[in-house]
Amino acid sequence: MPDRSIELGKKLSSHGISSVYLQRGAFIAVLSFAFFLAMMFGYYLRQSLGYFLLATAFLVLYLITLFSWYMQRKNEVIVYENGLRFRGSDALWSEITKVESSGRVELKDGSNFQIPTTIHDFDRVVQLINFKAVQNFS
C-alpha cells in the first residue's frame, strides 16, 4: 500500500476496542492466574498429578487470554477527512462502494475488510463510514 497520509487529510476520530471487552479479558486473565496459583499450591501440598494438570490448563488459558487481549488492542479504526485506516490499510471515501450493518466494507477494487463489532461505538462508526462514502459518491 502506498503511503496516503497526505491524501487522507486531518484525523477526525479514532475508535479502538471497547473497554467492556478489555475489562472482560482482564477479568478472565486475573481469574485464570488466581486459579493457576491455587492449583500450584494444591499440587505443592498434595503432590497429585491432577492438581498439576489443572494448573497447566489454567496457565495455558491465562497465556491465550493475554495474547488475545494484546492482539485485540491493535484493532483500531481511524477516520480521516478523506478516508479511513484500519489495520494498516487505507481506503479513501471514493473507493468505498458498500458498507453493511455487520461492519463489512467493500471497496471498488473488489477487496473488502471487516470491522469487528468489538470496536468502541461500533454502530456510530459504521454509520459514519456509510454517510461519508455516500456523501462522497453523490
C-alpha positions as CSV (number, residue, x, y, z in Angstrom):
1,M,0.0,0.0,0.0
2,P,1.3,3.5,-0.8
3,D,1.6,6.0,2.0
4,R,-1.6,8.0,1.8
5,S,-1.3,10.0,5.0
6,I,-1.3,13.2,2.9
7,E,-4.3,12.2,0.9
8,L,-6.3,11.1,3.9
9,G,-6.2,14.6,5.4
10,K,-6.8,15.5,9.0
11,K,-7.6,12.9,11.6
12,L,-11.3,13.2,12.7
13,S,-11.7,10.3,15.2
14,S,-10.1,7.2,16.4
15,H,-12.1,4.1,17.6
16,G,-10.3,1.4,19.4
17,I,-11.6,-1.7,21.1
18,S,-14.4,-1.2,23.6
19,S,-13.4,-1.0,27.2
20,V,-16.1,-3.6,28.0
21,Y,-14.2,-6.3,26.0
22,L,-10.9,-5.2,27.5
23,Q,-12.3,-5.5,31.0
24,R,-13.7,-9.0,30.3
25,G,-10.3,-10.1,29.0
26,A,-8.5,-8.6,32.0
27,F,-11.0,-10.3,34.4
28,I,-10.6,-13.7,32.7
29,A,-6.8,-13.3,32.9
30,V,-6.8,-12.4,36.6
31,L,-9.2,-15.2,37.4
32,S,-7.3,-17.8,35.5
33,F,-4.0,-16.7,37.0
34,A,-5.5,-16.9,40.5
35,F,-6.8,-20.5,39.8
36,F,-3.3,-21.3,38.4
37,L,-1.7,-20.2,41.7
38,A,-4.4,-22.1,43.7
39,M,-3.8,-25.3,41.8
40,M,0.0,-24.9,42.1
41,F,-0.5,-24.5,45.9
42,G,-2.7,-27.6,45.9
43,Y,0.0,-29.5,43.9
44,Y,2.6,-28.4,46.4
45,L,0.5,-29.7,49.3
46,R,-0.9,-32.9,47.8
47,Q,1.7,-33.8,45.2
48,S,-1.1,-35.1,43.0
49,L,-0.9,-35.1,39.2
50,G,-4.4,-33.8,38.9
51,Y,-3.5,-30.5,40.5
52,F,-0.5,-30.2,38.2
53,L,-2.7,-30.8,35.1
54,L,-5.3,-28.3,36.3
55,A,-2.6,-25.7,37.0
56,T,-1.2,-26.3,33.5
57,A,-4.6,-25.8,31.9
58,F,-5.2,-22.6,33.8
59,L,-1.7,-21.4,32.8
60,V,-2.5,-22.1,29.1
61,L,-5.8,-20.3,29.4
62,Y,-4.0,-17.3,31.0
63,L,-1.5,-17.1,28.2
64,I,-4.1,-17.4,25.5
65,T,-6.2,-14.7,27.1
66,L,-3.2,-12.4,27.4
67,F,-2.2,-13.0,23.8
68,S,-5.8,-12.4,22.5
69,W,-6.1,-9.3,24.6
70,Y,-2.8,-7.9,23.2
71,M,-3.9,-8.7,19.6
72,Q,-7.3,-7.1,20.0
73,R,-5.8,-3.9,21.2
74,K,-4.3,-3.4,17.7
75,N,-7.8,-3.2,16.2
76,E,-8.4,0.5,15.7
77,V,-10.4,2.4,13.1
78,I,-9.1,5.8,12.4
79,V,-11.4,8.2,10.5
80,Y,-9.9,11.0,8.5
81,E,-11.3,13.8,6.3
82,N,-10.8,11.9,3.1
83,G,-10.9,8.3,4.2
84,L,-10.2,5.8,6.9
85,R,-7.4,3.5,8.1
86,F,-7.9,0.0,9.6
87,R,-5.1,-2.4,10.4
88,G,-2.6,-0.5,8.3
89,S,-4.9,-0.4,5.2
90,D,-6.1,2.9,3.9
91,A,-9.3,3.5,2.0
92,L,-10.5,6.8,0.5
93,W,-14.2,7.6,0.7
94,S,-14.4,7.4,-3.1
95,E,-13.1,3.8,-3.0
96,I,-15.8,2.5,-0.7
97,T,-18.8,1.0,-2.6
98,K,-20.8,-0.7,0.1
99,V,-20.9,-0.7,3.9
100,E,-23.0,-3.4,5.6
101,S,-24.5,-3.1,9.1
102,S,-22.4,-6.1,10.1
103,G,-19.2,-3.9,9.5
104,R,-18.2,-5.4,6.2
105,V,-16.8,-2.7,3.9
106,E,-16.4,-3.4,0.2
107,L,-14.0,-1.4,-2.0
108,K,-14.1,-0.7,-5.7
109,D,-11.1,-2.9,-6.4
110,G,-13.1,-6.0,-5.2
111,S,-11.3,-6.3,-1.9
112,N,-13.1,-5.9,1.4
113,F,-12.4,-5.8,5.2
114,Q,-14.5,-6.5,8.3
115,I,-14.7,-4.0,11.1
116,P,-15.1,-6.1,14.3
117,T,-18.1,-5.5,16.5
118,T,-15.7,-5.1,19.5
119,I,-14.8,-1.6,18.3
120,H,-16.0,1.1,20.6
121,D,-19.3,2.7,19.4
122,F,-19.5,0.2,16.5
123,D,-22.9,1.4,15.2
124,R,-21.8,5.0,15.0
125,V,-18.5,4.1,13.2
126,V,-20.5,2.1,10.6
127,Q,-23.0,4.9,10.1
128,L,-20.2,7.5,9.8
129,I,-18.4,5.4,7.2
130,N,-21.6,4.9,5.3
131,F,-22.5,8.6,5.4
132,K,-19.1,9.7,4.3
133,A,-18.9,7.1,1.5
134,V,-22.4,8.0,0.2
135,Q,-21.8,11.7,0.6
136,N,-18.6,11.4,-1.5
137,F,-20.3,9.2,-4.0
138,S,-23.0,11.6,-4.9
